[in-house]
Amino acid sequence: MPLLRILLPLSAALALALTLPAHADEVNVAVAANFAGPMEKIGAAFKKETGHELLISTGSTGKFYAQIKNGAPFEVLFSADDETPARLERDGLAVAGTRLTYAIGRLVLWSAKPGFVDDQGAILKTGNFQHLAIANPKLAPYGQAAEDTMKALGLYEKLQLKFVTGENIGQTYQFVGTGNAELGFVALSQVYEGGKIQKGSGWIVPDALHKPIRQDAALLNPGKDKAAARALLEFMKSDAAKAIIKAAGYSL
């Protein structure tokens, strides 16, 4: 009987050990600013599932491209577009066949002030504001989508003098959130939770007004021989990851 009491814990410990990775590792991940929040949650779920930990850097897709070209040791890129990962693959800096669309982003015209932005975006036509924040269209796909939206509405020239330009969508959100700009074009994921915009007021921009924001990930050369990096891309296809992405306001 005493022997049985000893063997049961040992067998349970062995079973647990067999479910964990042989060697927990770290993955150096470059993440577009709009996806910073969801990536933190995915990182926690990924660690719980595999034991691997993510080292997350956030910023603009354009800047990440330049850094990767200059030898930055990122192992996986989560881009805010589908063009940058494809370009890196053509450049020989991303592993062929590893690209995947992990999310389709949504653009929102948002203000931290309740009731300031109507649900049709008509405030853009009135021009009753001093500053309009957008991300740099040359660096950030969400900035390009904002520019496309204003051109589609015939308002770009009228509004251009009001622009406050953020380096990335994270900085653009800060401009609006702190009140330095009364409103701005940000990623829906930055203000969306529980099926609705959680604070302030906003207009979710119809997809027809800009090119689809297809967000692709790719395995970069520094991660090509790293099992943990490949496991992360595989995890992005899981129900757990997809649930986090959908809850943040993205389409799949």
C-alpha atoms as one frame of an Amber mdcrd trajectory, in Angstrom:
protein
   0.000   0.000   0.000   2.749   2.525   0.842   4.401   1.638  -2.490   1.186
   2.409  -4.374   0.981   5.864  -2.752   4.512   6.634  -4.043   4.027   5.282
  -7.567   0.839   7.213  -8.323   2.430  10.673  -7.949   5.457   9.541  -9.957
   3.310   8.311 -12.843   1.271  11.521 -12.805   4.453  13.583 -12.916   5.750
  11.520 -15.835   2.502  11.979 -17.756   2.686  15.737 -17.193   6.291  15.836
 -18.366   5.382  14.062 -21.581   2.794  16.748 -22.429   5.322  19.603 -22.141
   7.894  20.502 -24.823  11.298  18.919 -24.403  12.849  22.389 -24.366  10.835
  25.560 -23.773  12.197  28.338 -25.948  11.742  32.033 -26.697  10.524  33.474
 -30.000  11.575  36.979 -31.065   8.429  38.410 -32.674   7.869  41.686 -34.552
   4.199  42.691 -34.292   2.380  45.502 -36.082   1.148  48.040 -33.524  -2.551
  47.390 -34.202  -2.154  43.759 -33.119  -0.229  44.416 -29.880  -3.153  43.704
 -27.535  -4.320  40.458 -29.164  -0.710  39.270 -29.469  -0.207  39.593 -25.706
  -3.222  37.335 -25.134  -2.121  34.892 -27.830   1.349  34.826 -26.284  -0.106
  33.835 -22.916  -2.216  31.070 -24.490   0.753  29.882 -26.563   2.960  29.680
 -23.472   0.307  27.737 -21.585  -0.049  25.319 -24.493   3.633  24.850 -25.403
   5.830  26.367 -22.713   7.411  28.678 -25.311   7.532  32.396 -24.544   7.188
  35.334 -26.943   9.520  38.320 -26.906   7.249  40.908 -28.517   8.370  44.113
 -30.226   5.648  46.406 -31.603   5.881  49.152 -34.212   5.034  50.133 -37.762
   5.222  47.564 -40.528   7.362  49.889 -42.659   9.952  50.309 -39.909  10.064
  46.579 -39.265  10.743  45.990 -42.953  13.711  48.361 -42.830  15.034  46.779
 -39.626  14.752  43.246 -41.012  16.555  44.345 -44.178  19.314  45.675 -41.930
  19.710  42.412 -40.043  17.343  42.712 -37.075  17.101  39.253 -35.433  13.308
  38.924 -35.527  12.177  35.345 -36.097   8.505  35.894 -36.972   6.803  38.979
 -38.414   3.131  39.786 -37.867   2.576  42.480 -40.441  -0.312  44.952 -40.854
  -0.445  44.124 -44.562   0.142  41.239 -46.946   2.654  43.031 -49.152   5.539
  43.314 -46.682   5.838  39.574 -45.897   5.646  38.829 -49.643   8.393  41.388
 -50.315  10.579  39.905 -47.600  10.110  36.488 -49.175  11.156  37.890 -52.568
  14.143  39.501 -50.884  15.194  36.104 -49.514  14.622  37.271 -45.921  11.495
  35.210 -45.161  11.082  31.462 -45.525   9.114  30.529 -48.656   5.776  28.841
 -48.050   5.310  30.094 -44.477   3.142  33.164 -45.111  -0.387  33.087 -43.722
  -3.186  35.612 -43.334  -3.855  35.701 -39.614  -6.424  38.533 -39.584  -8.260
  41.085 -41.706  -8.211  44.467 -40.016 -11.006  47.003 -39.642 -10.564  50.776
 -39.674 -12.544  53.077 -37.385 -12.891  56.846 -37.137 -12.730  57.326 -33.385
 -12.848  60.019 -30.722 -12.263  59.675 -26.997 -15.272  61.983 -26.543 -18.665
  60.234 -26.297 -21.067  61.410 -28.994 -18.413  63.319 -30.957 -18.249  60.916
 -33.919 -21.603  59.872 -35.370 -22.212  56.351 -36.668 -22.042  57.529 -40.307
 -18.814  59.537 -40.069 -20.605  62.719 -41.144 -18.317  64.803 -38.926 -15.629
  64.446 -41.588 -17.780  66.459 -43.978 -18.592  69.188 -41.453 -14.934  69.713
 -40.557 -15.919  70.852 -37.059 -12.644  69.839 -35.439  -9.071  71.108 -35.308
  -7.000  67.946 -35.650  -7.445  64.569 -37.348  -4.916  61.867 -36.448  -3.775
  59.297 -39.015  -0.871  56.880 -39.106   1.896  57.593 -41.613   0.590  56.093
 -44.885   4.150  55.371 -46.024   4.857  53.189 -42.989   1.505  51.959 -41.700
  -1.162  50.132 -43.753  -3.891  51.549 -41.512  -2.670  55.014 -42.443  -2.897
  54.096 -46.118  -6.429  52.805 -45.548  -7.349  56.089 -43.859  -5.968  58.055
 -46.795  -7.854  55.845 -49.263 -11.071  56.367 -47.278 -10.824  60.143 -47.364
 -10.050  60.113 -51.084 -13.016  57.824 -51.746 -15.218  60.309 -49.882 -13.726
  63.246 -51.803 -12.482  64.838 -48.574  -8.726  64.292 -48.664  -7.718  67.750
 -49.924 -10.150  69.485 -47.584  -8.898  67.655 -44.490  -5.174  67.436 -45.225
  -4.259  70.585 -43.274  -5.832  69.100 -40.136  -3.690  65.943 -40.131  -1.637
  64.938 -37.103   0.524  62.047 -38.299   1.588  59.183 -36.051   4.575  56.999
 -36.849   2.375  53.943 -36.347  -1.191  53.152 -35.372  -0.203  52.885 -31.698
   1.033  56.483 -31.624  -2.014  57.589 -33.627  -4.279  56.063 -30.990  -2.330
  57.923 -28.293  -2.894  61.258 -30.077  -6.654  60.696 -29.976  -6.790  59.037
 -26.567  -4.943  61.933 -24.895  -7.069  64.562 -26.657  -4.207  66.016 -28.703
  -6.442  65.260 -31.695 -10.219  65.351 -31.341 -10.593  62.332 -33.594  -8.567
  60.029 -35.788  -8.469  56.872 -37.864  -7.325  53.966 -35.696  -7.584  50.187
 -35.739 -10.920  48.863 -34.500  -9.001  46.386 -32.340  -7.663  49.282 -30.247
 -11.122  50.369 -29.048 -13.252  47.239 -29.463 -14.116  44.676 -26.811 -17.137
  42.574 -25.970 -18.731  43.150 -29.362 -18.716  46.949 -29.285 -16.623  50.115
 -29.113 -15.920  50.353 -25.405 -15.269  54.079 -24.926 -15.669  57.358 -26.725
 -17.493  57.319 -30.048 -16.719  55.933 -33.466 -17.687  55.089 -37.025 -16.552
  51.714 -38.318 -15.401  52.491 -41.858 -17.093  50.362 -44.546 -14.623  47.965
 -46.140 -15.592  49.197 -49.604 -13.905  52.570 -48.960 -10.368  51.166 -48.846
  -8.283  48.222 -49.907  -8.748  45.200 -47.592  -6.325  45.260 -44.671  -5.093
  41.690 -45.023  -2.574  41.063 -42.262  -0.024  38.352 -42.991   2.594  36.659
 -40.842   5.792  35.020 -42.044   8.687  33.002 -40.670  11.870  35.040 -41.050
  15.289  33.580 -41.739  16.577  33.790 -38.129  13.686  31.512 -37.120  13.810
  28.998 -39.963  15.472  26.270 -37.871  13.611  27.079 -34.670  10.807  24.704
 -33.729   9.195  27.248 -31.384   8.891  29.836 -34.170   7.215  27.331 -36.476
   4.971  26.220 -33.618   3.785  29.812 -33.165   2.657  30.064 -36.790   0.861
  26.741 -36.420  -0.784  27.950 -33.201  -2.240  30.938 -35.095  -4.489  28.448
 -36.936  -5.909  27.067 -33.685  -9.400  27.731 -32.356  -7.881  29.403 -29.282
  -5.966  31.969 -31.364  -8.883  32.573 -33.718 -11.218  33.269 -30.795  -8.853
  35.953 -29.468  -8.529  37.527 -32.924 -12.290  37.635 -33.522 -12.956  39.065
 -30.061 -10.607  41.943 -30.896 -12.753  42.998 -33.850 -10.864  41.413 -36.730
 -12.306  39.268 -39.485 -10.727  35.944 -40.454
